[in-house]
Amino acid sequence: MSRVLVPCHVKGTVALQVGDVRTSQGRPGVLVIDVTFPSVAPFELQEITFKNYYTAFLSIRVRHHPSAHTPAKWVTCLRDYCLMPDPHSEEGAQEYVSLFRHQMLCNMARVSELRLILRQPSPLWLSFTVEELQIYQQGPKSPSMTFPKWLSHPVPCEQPALLCEGLPDPSRVSSEVQQMWALTEMIRASHTSARIGRFDVDGCYDLNLLSYT
Amino acid sequence: MLQEESDLSLIIAQIVQKLKGSNLYSQLERQAWASLQRPEIKLESLKEDIKEFFKISGWEKKLQNAVYSELSVFPLPSHPAAPPEHLKEPLVYMRKAQGSWEKRILKSLNSMCTELSIPLARKRPVGEQKELLNKWNEMGTDEPDLSLFRPVYAPKDFLEVLINLRNPNYENGDSLSFRTHLGLIQVPLKVKDIPELKECFVELGLNTGQLGIDDSTQVPPELFENEHVRIGQKVLAEQDSAAAQQYIRQGSPTALRAELWALILNISSEPEDVLYYEQLKTNVIQHDLLVDSLIYKVLLCFSRDTSVLSHFAYNSASPPKSYIRGKLGLEEYAVFYPPNGVIPFHGFSMYVAPLCFLYHEPSKLYQIFREMYVRFFFRLHSISSHPSGIVSLCLLFETLLQTYLPQLFYHLREIGAQPLRISFKWMVRAFSGYLATDQLLLLWDRILGYNSLEILAVLAAAVFAFRAVNLMEVTSLAAAEAVLADLSTLKVMPLLQIFLFATVT
């Protein structure tokens, strides 16, 4: 299924915290990231990908335009999706994640805004967020081809003219050529990942020092 | 469902791509062509008939074993957006730590090179080549004179690096919290606790027969041993890798071990493999490497084996690079050094030594060692977050000790004898050289059976539990080392079984 990247604007993260940020101890456990699409009309969201950075749970709300007449409303499409099975340990902390339309709780047609709600209940991490956020909509379906008439309605076979004696049967030759062509295509397509085994350069392995880069 | 289907087709495509370059692929092709002459192969049902032929002749099983082998070794395909470094090691700070550690090793090797005025590599003069070829068979067990060379690094240098590993996004403050790590490892990797270990190592339980316990002289062989040997012979007759791996969790009979390990590691003895080994031997004869002085025969060939480079796709470490003399910076003259990308450390040969008891034919011994290295041993000396990586094993050991033997842990800590300082060297060498050989092989049976190195950490904790009474009485690190100096009389399987399944918590 093809997909098309939708240019988006990711606003800065906003921490949700009870009390005064300056005086209270402890770090916020909830962050909100708003994503808008300034130059794009409401679209059908296909896929969201990002790189996690120590976020434990993710919820997503979308601003949804059901039709041209009804006003837009916010709907939760993902609730408490677990990114880190144990919020106190490293598992899943820096993984790449993809979320698809079929995993969402609601219809993803006509989306105009996204709000990501990140939660990290463990006090052990200094910060958490999601990075490299990318939103995709469904790509165009393969265009239907119209064949020219002579391809879709071939004329009935004509009788081939009798060739001189000694020449091979043309239909047999053409089928053999076709087989050979198919074989060469196959060989060209299947390149192996097997190594050759040489470690020297043209028989020379006279080295200087090890390189640090 | 959509996602799982596309994941599965991606895995299948990846395995097919890998197998296409293998010997097995060309053998299957040859067999398929040859089978066309057989009377039962009909043109109308060609595909089904050939498939049936493969099934009957055992080739399908060989293919199944190859696929199973790929699945065991290579991690699942990662997210398409993930760069290749992410597959080697997902945590950025660990990648950086591994990079710095590698740089230290390279500097050490380079300075050894300049101080001793010995080149990293040189082509042997013809006379020397002839001499080496003649001496090759006698070279077997003698270690060369290492007096001039200091080891590139020793396990305890590596331990210091692991102790200093820190996650920059982690609360590393001095104030004690509910998650303060009282051991030496300070990174919060996920490790299993005893209930999870019991589930994972269920075949080691009290109600399951084990070699190493239920084959002792007091137990009549009719109770377990005879039947177990019979099943082992059947598994070998079927040539099924997955069945062998399951079977070996209860230990391998001595007579069947060499074949069972070869089946699990999917090592065949084709003429091509013997030829490959001979080619490596030729490379050894032709070029002399600085690292040669640190190791011996099988490892000499291992250093020249470029096929080992492919394991760096899932190893957090990277192969050192160098340039042909005079061509610094020119990419066409860039090479890996040593050719297999692995710089051996002090005691590296201990990974090979136990295998010499099982395999006498050099090319088979070589293949088994190489496969064991790229599946398991490399994880013991590179910094990564993998559950079988050395960092996780250290943390697992410390956590098990702290949770289930808190008094002992506290006491050792108080006297300045952090337990990991003693057990690290055991785990890094997979206990080779510390246990009696037959016990070591029973332990390595389980590494193969469970496709994981976690059993090393569990055994280390079990050893401390076994000697707890004596350890509670010591008052210094040196005394604690003395209590744990000699492991050669230990019986591995009873220790593991008691620690996991019979300790009252």
Contacts between the chains, C-beta under 8 A, distances in Angstrom:
chain1	res1	chain2	res2	distance
A	49	B	79	7.6
A	49	B	81	5.6
A	51	B	81	7.4
A	53	B	169	7.7
A	54	B	169	6.0
A	85	B	190	7.8
A	86	B	190	5.5
A	88	B	179	6.2
A	88	B	188	6.2
A	89	B	188	4.9
A	89	B	189	6.2
A	89	B	190	4.0
A	90	B	91	6.3
A	90	B	167	7.5
A	90	B	187	7.2
A	90	B	188	5.8
A	90	B	189	5.3
A	90	B	190	6.5
A	90	B	385	5.8
A	91	B	189	7.9
A	91	B	190	4.5
A	93	B	91	7.0
A	94	B	90	5.1
A	94	B	91	5.4
A	94	B	92	6.5
A	95	B	79	7.4
A	95	B	90	6.2
A	96	B	78	7.0
A	96	B	79	3.6
A	96	B	81	5.1
A	96	B	82	4.4
A	96	B	86	6.9
A	97	B	79	7.2
A	98	B	79	6.3
A	98	B	81	7.8
A	100	B	2	7.1
A	100	B	3	6.3
A	102	B	2	5.8
A	102	B	3	7.7
A	103	B	3	7.8
A	123	B	171	7.1
A	123	B	177	7.7
A	124	B	170	6.1
A	124	B	171	4.9
A	124	B	177	7.6
A	124	B	179	5.8
A	124	B	188	6.8
A	125	B	169	5.5
A	125	B	170	6.5
A	125	B	171	7.2
A	126	B	168	7.8
A	126	B	169	5.1
A	126	B	170	7.0
A	126	B	171	6.6
A	127	B	169	6.2
A	128	B	169	7.9
A	132	B	81	7.1
A	134	B	81	7.8
A	190	B	20	5.5
A	192	B	17	8.0
A	192	B	20	5.0
A	192	B	21	3.1
A	193	B	17	6.4
A	193	B	18	6.2
A	193	B	20	7.8
A	193	B	21	5.2
A	193	B	310	7.9
A	194	B	21	3.2
A	194	B	22	7.1
A	195	B	306	5.6
A	195	B	307	5.8
A	195	B	309	7.2
A	195	B	310	7.0
A	196	B	306	7.9
A	197	B	276	7.9
A	197	B	279	7.1
A	197	B	306	5.4
A	197	B	307	7.1
A	198	B	306	7.2
A	199	B	283	7.5
A	199	B	304	6.7
A	199	B	306	5.1
A	199	B	335	6.3
A	199	B	336	6.8
A	199	B	339	3.4
A	200	B	287	7.7
A	200	B	335	7.1
A	201	B	324	5.5
A	201	B	332	7.2
A	201	B	333	5.5
A	201	B	335	6.2
A	204	B	324	5.7
A	205	B	121	5.0
A	205	B	123	7.1
A	205	B	287	5.3
A	205	B	324	7.7
A	205	B	335	6.8
A	206	B	119	7.4
A	206	B	121	6.7
A	206	B	122	6.8
A	206	B	123	7.0
A	206	B	324	6.1
A	206	B	325	4.8
A	207	B	119	6.9
A	207	B	120	4.4
A	207	B	121	4.9
A	207	B	322	4.6
A	207	B	323	7.2
A	207	B	324	6.6
A	207	B	325	6.4
A	207	B	335	7.0
A	207	B	337	6.0
A	208	B	120	7.6
A	208	B	322	6.3
A	208	B	323	5.9
A	208	B	324	7.7
A	208	B	325	5.0
A	208	B	326	7.7
A	208	B	328	6.3
A	209	B	110	4.7
A	209	B	113	6.3
A	209	B	114	7.5
A	209	B	120	7.0
A	209	B	322	6.8
A	210	B	106	4.5
A	210	B	109	6.0
A	210	B	110	5.3
A	210	B	120	7.1
A	210	B	320	5.0
A	210	B	321	7.1
A	210	B	322	5.2
A	210	B	337	6.1
A	211	B	106	7.9
A	211	B	320	7.5
A	211	B	321	4.7
A	211	B	322	5.7
A	211	B	323	6.6
A	211	B	328	7.9
A	211	B	334	8.0
A	212	B	103	5.8
A	212	B	106	6.1
A	212	B	107	7.7
A	213	B	321	7.6
